Amino acid sequence: MKNELEATTLKTFQTELTRFFLAYKFALNEVETKINILQEEFKLIHEYNPIEHVSTRVKSPKSILLKMSKKELTPAIDSIREHIRDIAGVRITCSFVEDIYKVSAMLQAQNDIEVVDVKDYIAYPKDNGYQSLHLIIKIPIFMSDRMEKVYTEIQIRTIAMDFWASLEHKIYYKYNKEVPAHIRNELKDAALQAAELDRKMERLNKEINILKENEAESSLLESTPIAHLAQYLSQLTFDSKDSK
């Protein structure tokens, strides 16, 4: 009898654990679908796609356990679900800083997304120089017998920010987070240079857009009926002078 009870308890726990991780997988699927729709719309209608790359991940059990220990959480699924809000993670890489805020606004405007928290590390970088825009959202997923709202973290950053963050992570991992002070200072300086590069590329992009708009306006004016009429009248004037 005792063995049957233990077996039933274990099976119930396994089912709940499977559902727990599936919920985050399905949440990522939902967010990816939304991003794919935005990308397709931009390509076909706006002829410009602000999203360069998208990646997703679900935290490993080891990472979850480490965060549980850090937060001093009770080892219960409900407690983990409520207090660890970055188990499902999406990273969106954009071309320019202004694109980050555009993509963020479009995602936040969607009716089924509940925005829980926004952390703007671009306007207010971390002490180590880290920059990115973080959104914590809740997104509904529909299982066979229930609807759940699942916490998901979305990080949106430029290519330069992502490059810096990836290298910084590798360096800290290599030194087991005990990074010498001079390397920390160099990393912060590199973050400032990456931010300046982002600003410079954004200025260049705006100048190019202004030039393109001016060219488009000129070609539009040249192709209008009024332009053709002006050309016809000038030709008439020229012909009448020649006949004299």
VEXZAMAR-158243 format. One record per residue (C-alpha): residue number from 1; residue in one letter; chain; x, y, z. Coordinates in Angstrom, 3 decimals. Last residue first. Layout:
<recs>
(NUM,'a','A',(X,Y,Z))
...
</recs>
This chain:
<recs>
(244,'k','A',(10.859,84.642,-84.184))
(243,'s','A',(10.148,80.914,-84.473))
(242,'d','A',(12.897,80.023,-81.956))
(241,'k','A',(11.300,82.173,-79.240))
(240,'s','A',(7.934,80.458,-79.762))
(239,'d','A',(9.605,77.019,-79.436))
(238,'f','A',(11.242,77.910,-76.081))
(237,'t','A',(7.970,79.229,-74.684))
(236,'l','A',(6.143,76.110,-75.825))
(235,'q','A',(8.869,73.947,-74.222))
(234,'s','A',(8.472,75.816,-70.938))
(233,'l','A',(4.723,75.217,-71.111))
(232,'y','A',(5.193,71.477,-71.741))
(231,'q','A',(7.700,71.129,-68.870))
(230,'a','A',(5.333,72.934,-66.508))
(229,'l','A',(2.477,70.671,-67.631))
(228,'h','A',(4.586,67.546,-67.066))
(227,'a','A',(5.469,68.748,-63.589))
(226,'i','A',(1.821,69.459,-62.841))
(225,'p','A',(0.877,65.966,-64.072))
(224,'t','A',(3.214,64.463,-61.411))
(223,'s','A',(6.332,62.407,-62.287))
(222,'e','A',(8.943,65.055,-61.516))
(221,'l','A',(7.301,65.849,-58.186))
(220,'l','A',(7.453,62.190,-57.152))
(219,'s','A',(11.112,61.899,-58.195))
(218,'s','A',(11.971,64.926,-56.076))
(217,'e','A',(9.956,63.691,-53.067))
(216,'a','A',(11.653,60.268,-53.210))
(215,'e','A',(15.091,61.861,-53.404))
(214,'n','A',(14.320,64.055,-50.391))
(213,'e','A',(13.019,61.043,-48.429))
(212,'k','A',(16.141,59.019,-49.290))
(211,'l','A',(18.409,61.854,-48.146))
(210,'i','A',(16.492,62.155,-44.858))
(209,'n','A',(16.734,58.374,-44.326))
(208,'i','A',(20.504,58.483,-44.926))
(207,'e','A',(20.895,61.244,-42.334))
(206,'k','A',(18.834,59.257,-39.820))
(205,'n','A',(20.971,56.150,-40.403))
(204,'l','A',(24.162,58.121,-39.890))
(203,'r','A',(22.883,59.490,-36.563))
(202,'e','A',(21.874,55.962,-35.478))
(201,'m','A',(25.304,54.619,-36.405))
(200,'k','A',(26.957,57.316,-34.260))
(199,'r','A',(24.685,56.679,-31.269))
(198,'d','A',(25.279,52.916,-31.425))
(197,'l','A',(29.044,53.480,-31.707))
(196,'e','A',(28.894,55.718,-28.633))
(195,'a','A',(27.115,52.963,-26.718))
(194,'a','A',(29.770,50.444,-27.773))
(193,'q','A',(32.481,52.858,-26.615))
(192,'l','A',(30.787,53.210,-23.221))
(191,'a','A',(30.539,49.417,-22.916))
(190,'a','A',(34.255,49.107,-23.805))
(189,'d','A',(35.086,51.533,-20.985))
(188,'k','A',(33.050,49.385,-18.606))
(187,'l','A',(34.916,46.297,-19.750))
(186,'e','A',(38.278,48.028,-19.306))
(185,'n','A',(37.308,49.025,-15.750))
(184,'r','A',(36.246,45.456,-14.934))
(183,'i','A',(39.552,44.234,-16.398))
(182,'h','A',(41.503,46.643,-14.162))
(181,'a','A',(39.530,45.483,-11.102))
(180,'p','A',(40.314,41.789,-11.536))
(179,'v','A',(37.297,39.535,-12.283))
(178,'e','A',(36.211,37.104,-9.561))
(177,'k','A',(33.003,35.965,-11.339))
(176,'n','A',(34.444,32.450,-11.922))
(175,'y','A',(37.254,34.097,-13.916))
(174,'k','A',(36.236,32.262,-17.110))
(173,'y','A',(32.519,32.775,-16.385))
(172,'y','A',(33.085,36.511,-15.851))
(171,'i','A',(34.979,36.724,-19.159))
(170,'k','A',(32.328,34.753,-21.026))
(169,'h','A',(29.516,36.957,-19.643))
(168,'e','A',(31.384,40.144,-20.599))
(167,'l','A',(31.889,38.767,-24.111))
(166,'s','A',(28.167,38.080,-24.564))
(165,'a','A',(27.139,41.423,-23.018))
(164,'w','A',(29.481,43.401,-25.298))
(163,'f','A',(28.270,41.682,-28.484))
(162,'d','A',(24.632,42.074,-27.405))
(161,'m','A',(25.051,45.796,-26.745))
(160,'a','A',(26.745,46.274,-30.142))
(159,'i','A',(24.015,44.297,-31.954))
(158,'t','A',(21.344,46.416,-30.249))
(157,'r','A',(19.226,45.261,-27.311))
(156,'i','A',(15.822,43.870,-26.373))
(155,'q','A',(15.501,41.420,-23.471))
(154,'i','A',(12.098,39.777,-23.022))
(153,'e','A',(11.394,37.915,-19.774))
(152,'t','A',(8.406,35.595,-19.633))
(151,'y','A',(5.946,34.931,-16.814))
(150,'v','A',(3.181,32.520,-17.786))
(149,'k','A',(-0.547,33.138,-17.627))
(148,'e','A',(-2.187,29.727,-17.559))
(147,'m','A',(-5.342,28.396,-19.157))
(146,'r','A',(-6.459,24.928,-18.201))
(145,'d','A',(-7.518,21.433,-19.187))
(144,'s','A',(-5.866,20.720,-22.536))
(143,'m','A',(-3.419,23.635,-22.257))
(142,'f','A',(-3.997,27.238,-23.341))
(141,'i','A',(-1.187,29.744,-22.880))
(140,'p','A',(-1.651,33.316,-21.698))
(139,'i','A',(1.330,35.720,-21.623))
(138,'k','A',(2.646,37.518,-18.576))
(137,'i','A',(5.396,40.026,-19.181))
(136,'i','A',(8.731,41.056,-17.719))
(135,'l','A',(10.377,43.482,-20.102))
(134,'h','A',(14.086,44.253,-20.130))
(133,'l','A',(15.744,46.940,-22.254))
(132,'s','A',(19.509,46.494,-22.566))
(131,'q','A',(22.762,48.115,-21.461))
(130,'y','A',(25.523,46.746,-19.213))
(129,'g','A',(28.176,49.321,-18.236))
(128,'n','A',(29.340,47.617,-15.018))
(127,'d','A',(27.285,50.034,-12.902))
(126,'k','A',(24.119,49.132,-14.808))
(125,'p','A',(22.944,51.487,-17.544))
(124,'y','A',(20.059,53.954,-16.900))
(123,'a','A',(18.558,55.098,-20.223))
(122,'i','A',(19.728,51.845,-21.795))
(121,'y','A',(19.155,49.718,-18.682))
(120,'d','A',(15.430,50.380,-18.958))
(119,'k','A',(13.711,47.897,-16.681))
(118,'v','A',(10.029,47.319,-17.431))
(117,'d','A',(7.763,45.257,-15.154))
(116,'v','A',(4.509,43.300,-15.229))
(115,'v','A',(3.307,43.971,-18.771))
(114,'e','A',(0.257,41.826,-19.526))
(113,'i','A',(0.232,40.666,-23.134))
(112,'d','A',(-3.154,39.598,-24.516))
(111,'n','A',(-4.059,43.058,-25.796))
(110,'q','A',(-0.879,43.781,-27.735))
(109,'a','A',(0.379,47.306,-27.056))
(108,'q','A',(3.378,46.063,-25.009))
(107,'l','A',(4.718,44.185,-28.040))
(106,'m','A',(4.455,47.209,-30.338))
(105,'a','A',(5.983,49.532,-27.731))
(104,'s','A',(8.964,47.199,-27.165))
(103,'v','A',(9.595,46.882,-30.913))
(102,'k','A',(9.598,50.671,-31.312))
(101,'y','A',(11.738,51.172,-28.180))
(100,'i','A',(14.419,48.790,-29.437))
(99,'d','A',(14.224,50.255,-32.940))
(98,'e','A',(15.262,53.660,-31.542))
(97,'v','A',(18.459,52.026,-30.260))
(96,'f','A',(19.397,50.762,-33.726))
(95,'s','A',(19.771,47.441,-35.569))
(94,'c','A',(17.800,45.269,-33.161))
(93,'t','A',(18.559,42.042,-31.290))
(92,'i','A',(15.638,40.374,-29.538))
(91,'r','A',(16.331,38.005,-26.634))
(90,'v','A',(13.494,35.882,-25.266))
(89,'g','A',(13.591,34.164,-21.874))
(88,'a','A',(11.352,31.669,-20.118))
(87,'i','A',(12.620,31.022,-16.582))
(86,'d','A',(12.874,34.795,-16.119))
(85,'r','A',(10.129,35.336,-13.562))
(84,'i','A',(11.412,33.349,-10.623))
(83,'h','A',(9.068,34.343,-7.781))
(82,'e','A',(5.658,33.138,-8.925))
(81,'r','A',(6.518,29.904,-10.724))
(80,'i','A',(9.167,28.980,-8.154))
(79,'s','A',(6.692,29.357,-5.286))
(78,'d','A',(4.024,27.352,-7.117))
(77,'i','A',(6.538,24.583,-7.896))
(76,'a','A',(7.642,24.210,-4.272))
(75,'p','A',(11.188,24.083,-2.904))
(74,'t','A',(10.763,27.086,-0.559))
(73,'l','A',(12.622,30.118,-1.848))
(72,'e','A',(15.804,31.554,-0.342))
(71,'k','A',(16.240,33.992,-3.264))
(70,'k','A',(19.808,32.811,-3.864))
(69,'s','A',(18.886,29.176,-3.233))
(68,'m','A',(15.955,29.369,-5.637))
(67,'k','A',(18.232,31.073,-8.182))
(66,'l','A',(20.703,28.189,-7.947))
(65,'l','A',(17.866,25.659,-8.249))
(64,'i','A',(16.522,27.418,-11.368))
(63,'s','A',(19.976,27.453,-12.950))
(62,'k','A',(20.365,23.706,-12.290))
(61,'p','A',(16.875,22.953,-13.663))
(60,'s','A',(17.918,24.716,-16.911))
(59,'k','A',(16.369,28.054,-17.772))
(58,'v','A',(14.209,28.008,-20.912))
(57,'r','A',(15.760,29.731,-23.918))
(56,'t','A',(14.891,31.926,-26.852))
(55,'s','A',(16.742,33.723,-29.646))
(54,'v','A',(15.685,36.451,-32.080))
(53,'h','A',(17.876,38.296,-34.609))
(52,'e','A',(18.012,41.498,-36.669))
(51,'i','A',(14.649,43.018,-35.795))
(50,'p','A',(14.117,46.540,-37.202))
(49,'n','A',(12.888,45.149,-40.541))
(48,'y','A',(12.440,47.674,-43.324))
(47,'e','A',(10.296,47.524,-46.451))
(46,'h','A',(7.383,48.915,-44.404))
(45,'i','A',(4.741,46.658,-45.907))
(44,'l','A',(6.297,43.285,-46.788))
(43,'k','A',(9.397,43.183,-44.573))
(42,'f','A',(7.802,45.029,-41.656))
(41,'e','A',(4.720,42.801,-41.698))
(40,'e','A',(6.832,39.638,-41.772))
(39,'q','A',(8.958,40.791,-38.835))
(38,'l','A',(5.893,41.768,-36.772))
(37,'i','A',(4.285,38.379,-37.452))
(36,'n','A',(7.509,36.590,-36.498))
(35,'i','A',(7.628,38.547,-33.216))
(34,'k','A',(4.091,37.494,-32.301))
(33,'t','A',(4.816,33.867,-33.178))
(32,'e','A',(8.007,33.950,-31.091))
(31,'v','A',(6.022,35.237,-28.100))
(30,'e','A',(3.513,32.376,-28.356))
(29,'n','A',(6.211,29.721,-28.824))
(28,'l','A',(8.081,31.127,-25.810))
(27,'a','A',(4.944,30.743,-23.706))
(26,'f','A',(4.564,27.164,-24.983))
(25,'k','A',(8.075,26.285,-23.773))
(24,'y','A',(7.381,27.979,-20.440))
(23,'a','A',(4.171,25.971,-19.940))
(22,'l','A',(5.942,22.774,-21.004))
(21,'f','A',(8.428,23.197,-18.136))
(20,'f','A',(5.718,23.250,-15.449))
(19,'r','A',(3.543,20.662,-17.202))
(18,'t','A',(6.442,18.195,-17.064))
(17,'l','A',(7.032,19.005,-13.395))
(16,'e','A',(3.325,18.548,-12.625))
(15,'t','A',(3.269,15.189,-14.393))
(14,'q','A',(6.450,14.039,-12.638))
(13,'f','A',(5.008,15.076,-9.263))
(12,'t','A',(1.791,13.165,-9.917))
(11,'k','A',(3.794,10.087,-10.959))
(10,'l','A',(5.932,10.325,-7.813))
(9,'t','A',(2.854,10.634,-5.599))
(8,'t','A',(1.225,7.652,-7.303))
(7,'a','A',(4.390,5.556,-6.895))
(6,'e','A',(4.693,6.568,-3.248))
(5,'l','A',(1.056,5.615,-2.627))
(4,'e','A',(1.526,2.270,-4.378))
(3,'n','A',(4.672,1.582,-2.307))
(2,'k','A',(2.815,2.354,0.933))
(1,'m','A',(0.000,0.000,0.000))
</recs>
